[in-house]
Amino acid sequence: MHAEIISVGTELLLGDTVDTNAAALGQRLAEWGIHHRHRQTVGDHQGRLVEALHLAQSRAEMVITIGGLGPTEDDLTRYAIAEVLGRPMVRDEAVVRRLQAFFRSRGVAWVELNGRQADLPEGGEWVANANGTALGFWVPTEGCGGVLALPGPPNEFLPMLDGPVRELLRGRGGVPLYRRTLRFVGVGESLLAAQFPKLMDGERPTVAPYAKPGEVHLRIADADDEAGRERVRQVEQLIRAKAGEHCYGADEETLPEVILALLRRERQTLAVAESCTGGGIGARLTEVPGASDAFVGGVISYTEAVKHAHLGVPEAVLEGPGAVSHECAVAMAQGARERLGATWGLSVTGYAGPDAPEGRLGEVWIALAGPHRAEAVRFAFRGDRRTVRLRAVSQALTSLWQALR
């Protein structure tokens, strides 16, 4: 079974909305053994949507649309599907009555446009939506395929994927895909891939690198059966044996989760002192539930006055080497460790831009102070202000993980 996804919405084309729904659906299709080779995005225009549907039908057995099922004049997906399939549109009066009752219960006036959400191509069947008024629907076509239409709001779309859509599509695919994703830091995508040229060219299992902000992921995939899982396991062992020093985790594990687990295991704690990252390290760590077991807090020391008053950075350092220096980074890390009573102190200070002394834009010092020593390392990050800050956060967490392990 081959499926094609069509995301509908002018806001997607303009970049006002990021299409996370299609990514989530692509993951689920692989898990359900449904092949997915093409994806389209089309605006709210019935003629162009009809063209997209015809193209999708020419190369896929199943077409899945996302969005365009609401009550307004620009919600055209159901009508385009009916046109392509040559099916008359039928209004389901039972759905109209349910919608009217829903609006009465909310004290909201009923307008006739809302009735469009009860229109269904002949021969179709509804797909339940427990979190919104726009139902999805499935229209079978010849053979085992069909057209599946789903609403666009993620708070409606995602629960439907893991509920009624899963039930509808279960058994329609072939052997599901088993995936294992290894996560690496401290190594570039090309350098990592170069260590395993034969694996990258193999077909069973497939191995593919993906560059992420501050990380590289290697996805190993094969059939979700006993033989496929064993092939994945063997390849994972080979990769870990050769590049394990850079592999911090697998699948859904995040670097902050792994760091906090290491700290808990050793009954140690962490404090941070941040300048140019403005709290980004603390934000990443506190995304993890229960982070307070190991992360005590931090100081956003954006000015020299705060560096001196709250972290104890000597005035001689600030007046001499300056706030962006080896000496200042070390003093910040030591100050965070001592004043917040933590086992480790982690600090970041640098020039994220756009203003910086000549030749120093992107210069960042990251320091770590522990029970036995304190040291700082200089990094030169390229990119705009946001990029430099993100890379500084990622590198600070990487440096901490490398020290802890």
Secondary structure, 3 states (H helix, E strand, C coil): CEEEEEEECHHHHCCCCCCHHHHHHHHHHHHCCCEEEEEEEECCCHHHHHHHHHHHHHHCCEEEEECCCCCCCCCCHHHHHHHHHCCCEEECHHHHHHHHHHHHHCCCCCCHHHHHHHEEECCCEEECCCCCCCCEEEEECCCCCEEEEECCCHHHHHHHHHHHHHHHHCCCCCCCEEEEEEEECCCCHHHHHHCCHHHHHCCCCEEEEEEECCEEEEEEEEECCHHHHHHHHHHHHHHHHHHHHHEEEECCCCHHHHHHHHHHHCCCCEEEEECCCCCHHHHHHHCCCCHHHCEEEEEECCCHHHHHHHHCCCHHHHHCCCCCCHHHHHHHHHHHHHHHCCCEEEEEEECCCCCCCCCCCCEEEEEEECCCCEEEEEEECCCCHHHHHHHHHHHHHHHHHHHHC
